[in-house]
Amino acid sequence: MRTEVVRHIDALADEELPAYVYDLHALREHARAIRAALPERVEMLYAAKANSDPELLSVLGDHVDGFEVASGGELHHIRGLFPDTPIAFGGPGKTPRELAQALDRGVERLHIESEQELRLLTTLLGDRTVDILLRVNLPIALGQVALAMGGQPSPFGLDPVEIGRCLTIIAAERRIRLRGIHVHLASGLDATAHLALADDVLSWARDWAHAHRVELAEVNIGGGMGVDYARPDQKFDWPAFGAGLHRLLARHPGLTVRIEPGRSVTVYCGWYVTQVLDLKRSHGQAFAVLRGGTHHLRTPATKQHNQPFRTLPVNAWNRAWDRPEAHNEPVTLVGQLCTPKDVLAQRVPVDHLRAGDRIAFAMAGAYAWNISHHAFLMHPAPSFHHLDHAPVPTTSHA
């Protein structure tokens, strides 16, 4: 955590908590390093579902080749911020209205998930043309992964045996141009595992294109770069991944590879900051009750992990009674919701924690606020703060 971030958190009034604090300087440096690690012929699209905060997206716009969206709402949001930036539209269950919006708003690539979706697209084209990728669920053994999107029965993509019918439809419809293949099978991969999977995917795509006499311009291998919440300092090895992609591309001349990272790009720039309201004991265990909770930061409940955090002591105490506190013992950090599932970190050892102290949860820059159940119990929304080199950071409220 940069000194500037700590100073800003210390200066927040209690009424501004909970707060999301985004370090735009750190994000810019991280995005620049990722881009520098990738070789030519690798294009990076940011998966907007990870965090669609406009100021974060504005920073990323200088370092990515475009954005990946998965709904009409995301499409409208991104196109409003970036009128001319390339957009790829993926995800299952696209409605007729969303497909029409994609055509109207100049989506660069449509990722087709099924024969039904492709047939629906043909009814909406009019005099327009569109470039597509066919998303394929390859039967590749994935082993132990954080989240399997394919390689097994899945709602995502086409089985390879179904591609032939899609090729027949495309051959009869000159307004649809097949540009390549999309394969996103798993999330939570380290660089070595991701490269091994990319090698399998590119080899399959090459052989498939040769067998079907398809001119293959690009292969999108998705995102899924691993993020380890238990070891925040162990980031995905982008230099090794970039070097490995360079070696793979040497065996596939003329091919463009696209990646669509999300979590691994923005997760480290965000902090969810809150306050200890109470520190109590139940059946011999210590609980810190915090402002906010999983309705603001759903990630730990979803992934069943302890969200990494830092304690920021606050020495002021203006109550007439002694502060409840914990010393050298495990503490469970919970929110204000009326459910035992409102847990952000469970039985984590702390040296010293008191009511009134502040907690800064790290790795809150992706799949955090935007996937949380905001309306449950109708607590106030957090405030949002964006820190950069400017002396006065911007502040907004949801």
C-alpha positions as CSV (number, residue, x, y, z in Angstrom):
1,M,0.0,0.0,0.0
2,R,1.5,3.3,-1.1
3,T,2.0,6.0,1.5
4,E,-0.4,8.3,-0.4
5,V,-3.1,5.7,0.0
6,V,-2.5,5.3,3.7
7,R,-2.7,9.0,4.2
8,H,-5.9,9.3,2.3
9,I,-7.5,6.5,4.3
10,D,-6.4,8.1,7.6
11,A,-8.0,11.3,6.5
12,L,-11.4,9.8,5.7
13,A,-14.3,10.7,8.1
14,D,-16.1,7.9,9.8
15,E,-19.2,8.9,7.8
16,E,-17.3,8.2,4.5
17,L,-16.8,4.5,5.6
18,P,-17.0,2.0,4.2
19,A,-15.0,3.2,1.2
20,Y,-13.5,1.8,-1.9
21,V,-10.1,3.4,-2.5
22,Y,-8.6,2.8,-6.0
23,D,-4.9,3.5,-6.6
24,L,-4.9,4.6,-10.2
25,H,-1.1,5.2,-10.2
26,A,-0.5,1.5,-9.2
27,L,-3.0,0.4,-11.8
28,R,-1.3,2.4,-14.5
29,E,2.1,0.9,-13.6
30,H,0.8,-2.6,-13.5
31,A,-1.1,-2.3,-16.8
32,R,2.0,-0.8,-18.4
33,A,4.2,-3.7,-17.2
34,I,1.7,-6.3,-18.5
35,R,1.6,-4.6,-21.9
36,A,5.4,-4.5,-22.1
37,A,5.6,-8.2,-21.3
38,L,3.4,-9.3,-24.2
39,P,4.9,-9.9,-27.6
40,E,3.7,-8.6,-30.9
41,R,0.7,-10.4,-32.4
42,V,-0.7,-10.7,-28.9
43,E,-3.7,-8.3,-28.3
44,M,-5.0,-7.7,-24.9
45,L,-8.7,-6.9,-24.2
46,Y,-9.8,-6.1,-20.7
47,A,-12.8,-8.1,-19.4
48,A,-15.0,-5.3,-18.2
49,K,-17.0,-7.7,-16.0
50,A,-14.1,-7.6,-13.5
51,N,-14.5,-4.0,-12.7
52,S,-16.4,-1.4,-14.8
53,D,-15.5,1.7,-12.8
54,P,-15.2,4.5,-15.4
55,E,-11.9,5.9,-13.9
56,L,-10.3,2.5,-13.8
57,L,-11.4,1.9,-17.4
58,S,-10.0,5.3,-18.4
59,V,-6.6,4.4,-17.1
60,L,-6.7,1.0,-18.9
61,G,-7.8,2.5,-22.2
62,D,-4.2,3.7,-22.8
63,H,-2.8,0.1,-22.3
64,V,-5.2,-2.3,-23.9
65,D,-6.3,-3.1,-27.4
66,G,-9.9,-3.0,-26.5
67,F,-12.5,-4.3,-24.1
68,E,-14.5,-7.5,-23.7
69,V,-18.2,-7.2,-22.7
70,A,-20.8,-9.8,-21.8
71,S,-24.1,-8.0,-21.9
72,G,-25.9,-5.2,-23.5
73,G,-25.5,-3.1,-20.4
74,E,-21.7,-3.5,-20.5
75,L,-21.7,-2.7,-24.2
76,H,-23.6,0.5,-23.6
77,H,-21.3,1.5,-20.7
78,I,-18.1,0.8,-22.6
79,R,-19.2,2.4,-25.8
80,G,-20.3,5.5,-23.9
81,L,-16.8,5.9,-22.5
82,F,-14.9,4.7,-25.6
83,P,-16.8,5.6,-28.8
84,D,-14.1,4.1,-31.1
85,T,-12.3,1.5,-29.1
86,P,-12.6,-2.2,-30.3
87,I,-15.1,-4.2,-28.4
88,A,-15.6,-8.0,-28.3
89,F,-19.0,-9.3,-27.2
90,G,-18.9,-12.7,-25.5
91,G,-21.0,-14.8,-23.1
92,P,-23.9,-17.2,-23.4
93,G,-27.6,-16.3,-23.7
94,K,-27.3,-13.2,-25.9
95,T,-30.8,-11.9,-26.6
96,P,-32.0,-10.7,-30.0
97,R,-31.9,-7.1,-28.6
98,E,-28.3,-7.5,-27.5
99,L,-27.2,-8.9,-30.8
100,A,-28.9,-6.0,-32.6
101,Q,-27.2,-3.6,-30.2
102,A,-23.9,-5.2,-31.0
103,L,-24.4,-4.7,-34.7
104,D,-25.7,-1.1,-34.2
105,R,-22.8,-0.1,-31.9
106,G,-20.0,-1.4,-34.1
107,V,-18.8,-4.4,-32.0
108,E,-15.6,-5.6,-33.6
109,R,-16.0,-9.3,-32.7
110,L,-19.0,-11.4,-31.7
111,H,-18.1,-14.6,-29.8
112,I,-20.8,-17.1,-30.9
113,E,-21.7,-19.6,-28.2
114,S,-24.1,-21.9,-30.1
115,E,-25.7,-22.8,-33.4
116,Q,-29.0,-21.2,-32.2
117,E,-27.1,-17.9,-31.5
118,L,-25.6,-18.0,-34.9
119,R,-28.9,-18.6,-36.6
120,L,-30.5,-15.8,-34.6
121,L,-27.7,-13.5,-35.8
122,T,-28.5,-14.2,-39.4
123,T,-32.0,-12.8,-38.9
124,L,-30.8,-9.5,-37.6
125,L,-28.0,-8.5,-40.1
126,G,-30.0,-6.6,-42.7
127,D,-27.3,-5.1,-45.0
128,R,-24.6,-5.2,-42.2
129,T,-21.6,-7.5,-42.0
130,V,-20.1,-8.8,-38.8
131,D,-16.9,-10.6,-37.8
132,I,-17.2,-13.5,-35.4
133,L,-15.3,-16.1,-33.4
134,L,-16.7,-19.5,-32.6
135,R,-16.3,-20.3,-29.0
136,V,-15.3,-23.9,-28.6
137,N,-15.4,-26.1,-25.5
138,L,-12.5,-28.4,-26.2
139,P,-12.3,-31.7,-24.3
140,I,-9.0,-30.9,-22.7
141,A,-8.2,-32.3,-19.2
142,L,-7.7,-29.3,-16.9
143,G,-6.7,-30.9,-13.7
144,Q,-7.3,-28.9,-10.5
145,V,-8.3,-25.3,-11.4
146,A,-10.0,-22.5,-9.5
147,L,-12.9,-22.3,-11.9
148,A,-13.6,-24.6,-14.9
149,M,-15.4,-22.9,-17.8
150,G,-14.9,-25.8,-20.2
151,G,-13.2,-29.1,-20.8
152,Q,-16.3,-30.7,-19.3
153,P,-20.1,-30.4,-19.7
154,S,-20.7,-26.7,-19.6
155,P,-23.1,-24.0,-20.9
156,F,-20.2,-22.2,-22.5
157,G,-19.3,-22.6,-26.1
158,L,-19.7,-25.3,-28.8
159,D,-18.6,-28.9,-28.7
160,P,-16.2,-29.5,-31.5
161,V,-18.6,-31.9,-33.3
162,E,-21.1,-29.1,-33.6
163,I,-18.8,-26.7,-35.4
164,G,-19.5,-28.3,-38.8
165,R,-23.1,-27.1,-38.8
166,C,-22.0,-23.6,-38.0
167,L,-19.5,-23.7,-40.9
168,T,-22.4,-24.6,-43.2
169,I,-24.4,-21.6,-42.0
170,I,-21.5,-19.3,-42.4
171,A,-20.7,-20.5,-45.9
172,A,-24.3,-19.7,-46.9
173,E,-24.2,-16.2,-45.3
174,R,-21.7,-13.9,-46.9
175,R,-22.5,-11.1,-44.3
176,I,-20.8,-13.2,-41.6
177,R,-17.0,-13.5,-41.6
178,L,-15.4,-16.1,-39.5
179,R,-12.2,-14.7,-38.1
180,G,-11.2,-17.5,-35.7
181,I,-11.7,-19.5,-32.6
182,H,-12.4,-18.5,-29.0
183,V,-11.4,-20.9,-26.2
184,H,-11.6,-20.0,-22.5
185,L,-11.6,-23.1,-20.4
186,A,-10.4,-22.2,-16.9
187,S,-9.5,-19.5,-14.5
188,G,-6.9,-19.4,-11.8
189,L,-4.0,-20.7,-13.9
190,D,-0.4,-19.8,-13.2
191,A,1.9,-18.8,-16.2
192,T,3.2,-22.4,-16.8
193,A,-0.3,-24.0,-16.8
194,H,-1.7,-21.2,-18.9
195,L,1.0,-21.6,-21.5
196,A,0.5,-25.4,-21.6
197,L,-3.2,-24.9,-22.2
198,A,-2.5,-22.2,-24.9
199,D,-0.2,-24.6,-26.6
200,D,-2.9,-27.3,-26.7
201,V,-5.5,-24.8,-27.9
202,L,-3.3,-23.3,-30.7
203,S,-2.3,-26.7,-31.9
204,W,-5.9,-27.9,-32.0
205,A,-7.0,-24.7,-33.8
206,R,-4.3,-25.1,-36.4
207,D,-5.2,-28.7,-37.1
208,W,-8.9,-28.0,-37.2
209,A,-8.5,-25.1,-39.6
210,H,-6.3,-27.2,-41.9
211,A,-8.8,-30.1,-41.9
212,H,-11.7,-27.8,-42.7
213,R,-9.9,-25.5,-45.0
214,V,-10.6,-22.5,-42.9
215,E,-8.4,-19.4,-43.0
216,L,-7.5,-18.9,-39.3
217,A,-6.7,-15.2,-38.5
218,E,-6.9,-15.3,-34.7
219,V,-7.4,-17.4,-31.7
220,N,-8.7,-15.9,-28.4
221,I,-7.4,-17.9,-25.4
222,G,-9.5,-15.9,-22.9
223,G,-8.3,-14.8,-19.5
224,G,-8.1,-16.8,-16.3
225,M,-4.6,-15.6,-15.1
226,G,-4.3,-16.7,-11.6
227,V,-4.7,-14.5,-8.5
228,D,-3.8,-15.9,-5.1
229,Y,-5.7,-14.2,-2.3
230,A,-3.7,-16.2,0.3
231,R,-0.5,-14.8,-1.1
232,P,-1.1,-11.2,-2.3
233,D,2.5,-10.7,-3.2
234,Q,2.6,-13.7,-5.6
235,K,1.4,-12.2,-8.8
236,F,0.9,-13.9,-12.2
237,D,4.2,-14.1,-14.0
238,W,3.5,-11.8,-17.0
239,P,7.2,-11.8,-18.2
240,A,7.3,-15.6,-18.3
241,F,3.9,-15.7,-19.9
242,G,4.9,-13.2,-22.6
243,A,8.1,-15.1,-23.3
244,G,6.2,-18.3,-23.6
245,L,3.7,-16.8,-26.0
246,H,6.5,-15.5,-28.1
247,R,7.9,-19.1,-28.5
248,L,4.4,-20.5,-29.3
249,L,3.7,-17.8,-31.9
250,A,7.0,-18.7,-33.7
251,R,5.2,-22.0,-34.6
252,H,2.1,-20.3,-35.8
253,P,3.2,-17.6,-38.3
254,G,0.6,-15.1,-39.3
255,L,-1.7,-15.9,-36.4
256,T,-2.9,-13.2,-33.9
257,V,-3.5,-14.3,-30.3
258,R,-5.9,-12.4,-28.1
259,I,-6.2,-12.6,-24.3
260,E,-9.0,-11.2,-22.1
261,P,-7.6,-10.8,-18.5
262,G,-9.8,-9.1,-15.9
263,R,-9.2,-9.9,-12.3
264,S,-5.4,-10.1,-12.7
265,V,-5.3,-6.6,-14.1
266,T,-7.3,-4.6,-11.6
267,V,-7.5,-6.6,-8.4
268,Y,-4.4,-5.2,-6.8
269,C,-5.3,-1.5,-7.2
270,G,-8.4,-1.6,-5.0
271,W,-8.9,-1.4,-1.2
272,Y,-12.1,-1.8,0.7
273,V,-11.7,0.3,3.8
274,T,-14.0,0.0,6.8
275,Q,-14.2,0.5,10.6
276,V,-14.4,-1.9,13.6
277,L,-17.8,-1.1,15.2
278,D,-17.6,-3.8,17.9
279,L,-15.3,-6.5,19.1
280,K,-17.1,-9.3,21.0
281,R,-16.6,-12.8,22.1
282,S,-18.9,-15.8,21.5
283,H,-18.2,-19.3,23.0
284,G,-14.6,-18.4,23.4
285,Q,-14.0,-16.9,19.9
286,A,-13.4,-13.2,19.0
287,F,-15.5,-11.4,16.4
288,A,-14.8,-8.0,14.9
289,V,-18.1,-6.5,13.6
290,L,-17.4,-4.1,10.8
291,R,-19.3,-1.4,9.0
292,G,-20.4,-2.8,5.6
293,G,-19.8,-6.4,4.8
294,T,-20.2,-8.9,2.0
295,H,-23.0,-6.8,0.4
296,H,-20.2,-4.5,-0.5
297,L,-17.4,-7.0,-0.9
298,R,-18.8,-10.4,-1.8
299,T,-15.6,-12.0,-3.0
300,P,-14.6,-13.8,0.2
301,A,-18.0,-15.3,0.6
302,T,-18.1,-16.4,-3.0
303,K,-14.6,-17.9,-3.1
304,Q,-14.7,-19.1,0.5
305,H,-11.4,-17.5,1.4
306,N,-10.1,-14.9,3.9
307,Q,-9.8,-11.5,2.2
308,P,-6.3,-10.2,3.0
309,F,-6.3,-7.1,5.1
310,R,-4.3,-4.6,6.9
311,T,-5.1,-3.0,10.3
312,L,-4.9,0.7,10.6
313,P,-5.0,1.7,14.3
314,V,-7.0,4.7,15.3
315,N,-6.0,6.0,18.8
316,A,-8.9,8.4,19.4
317,W,-11.7,7.0,21.6
318,N,-14.4,9.3,22.8
319,R,-16.6,6.9,24.7
320,A,-17.1,6.8,28.5
321,W,-16.2,3.1,28.6
322,D,-13.2,1.0,27.8
323,R,-12.6,-0.1,24.2
324,P,-13.3,-3.7,23.5
325,E,-10.2,-5.2,22.0
326,A,-8.3,-8.4,21.0
327,H,-4.7,-9.2,21.7
328,N,-2.6,-11.9,20.0
329,E,-5.5,-14.1,19.1
330,P,-7.5,-15.2,16.0
331,V,-10.3,-12.9,15.1
332,T,-13.2,-13.4,12.7
333,L,-14.1,-10.3,10.7
334,V,-17.8,-10.0,9.9
335,G,-20.2,-7.4,8.5
336,Q,-23.5,-6.0,9.5
337,L,-25.8,-8.4,7.7
338,C,-28.2,-10.7,9.5
339,T,-26.6,-13.9,8.1
340,P,-23.7,-16.1,9.3
341,K,-22.4,-16.0,5.8
342,D,-21.4,-12.4,6.1
343,V,-17.8,-13.2,6.8
344,L,-14.8,-11.4,5.2
345,A,-12.0,-13.3,7.1
346,Q,-12.3,-16.1,9.5
347,R,-10.1,-16.7,12.6
348,V,-7.1,-14.7,11.3
349,P,-4.4,-14.0,14.0
350,V,-4.1,-10.4,15.0
351,D,-1.6,-8.7,17.3
352,H,-3.9,-6.0,18.5
353,L,-7.4,-4.9,17.2
354,R,-9.8,-2.5,18.9
355,A,-13.2,-1.0,18.3
356,G,-12.7,2.1,16.3
357,D,-9.7,0.8,14.4
358,R,-9.9,0.7,10.6
359,I,-9.5,-2.3,8.3
360,A,-8.2,-2.0,4.7
361,F,-9.0,-5.1,2.8
362,A,-6.6,-5.6,-0.1
363,M,-7.2,-7.1,-3.5
364,A,-10.6,-5.4,-3.9
365,G,-10.1,-4.0,-7.4
366,A,-11.9,-6.8,-9.2
367,Y,-15.1,-8.8,-8.7
368,A,-15.8,-6.9,-5.5
369,W,-18.4,-4.1,-5.4
370,N,-19.7,-5.0,-8.9
371,I,-20.7,-8.6,-8.0
372,S,-22.1,-7.8,-4.5
373,H,-25.8,-7.9,-3.4
374,H,-26.0,-4.2,-2.7
375,A,-29.7,-3.9,-1.7
376,F,-29.7,-6.6,1.0
377,L,-30.7,-4.9,4.3
378,M,-30.5,-1.5,2.6
379,H,-27.3,-0.3,4.3
380,P,-25.7,2.8,2.8
381,A,-23.5,2.3,-0.2
382,P,-19.7,2.9,0.2
383,S,-18.0,6.0,-1.0
384,F,-15.5,5.7,-3.9
385,H,-12.1,7.4,-4.0
386,H,-9.6,7.5,-6.9
387,L,-6.0,8.4,-6.1
388,D,-3.4,9.5,-8.6
389,H,-0.6,12.0,-8.8
390,A,-3.2,14.8,-8.5
391,P,-2.9,16.5,-5.0
392,V,-6.7,16.3,-4.5
393,P,-8.2,12.9,-5.3
394,T,-11.7,12.6,-6.7
395,T,-14.5,11.3,-4.5
396,S,-17.9,10.0,-5.5
397,H,-20.8,8.1,-4.0
398,A,-22.6,5.1,-5.5
